[in-house]
Amino acid sequence: MHAHSCECHGHIIFPIFTNCAAFLASIYLKCDPAMKQFLLHLDEKLALGRKFIIQDLDESHLFISTDIVEVLQARVDDLMDRISFPLHDKDA
């Protein structure tokens, strides 16, 4: 199986192979540097069961697999719930 080309079309990457056409859909993600480091950590530790970062573009942009977005969003939401605290009115 020899790759002939790799074309980028917006947010989807299409590698084209000799005997098999395969594609890998991805999402272009913009995030702050702290969140990006968290995502890199999850990817490196296989915390979502597999690697999901397709390409680390710069300090605030990544391409990630589209099929992991819901799981990733749930993990980030869970983290935010654990580290945030409710604001209460002092007089209440």
Buried (B, 14 or more C-beta within 10 A) or exposed (E): EEEEEEEEEEEBBBBEEEEEEEEBEBBEBEBEEEBBEBBEEBBEEEBBEEBBBBEEBEEEEBBBBBEBEEBBEEBBEEEEEEEEEEEEEEEE
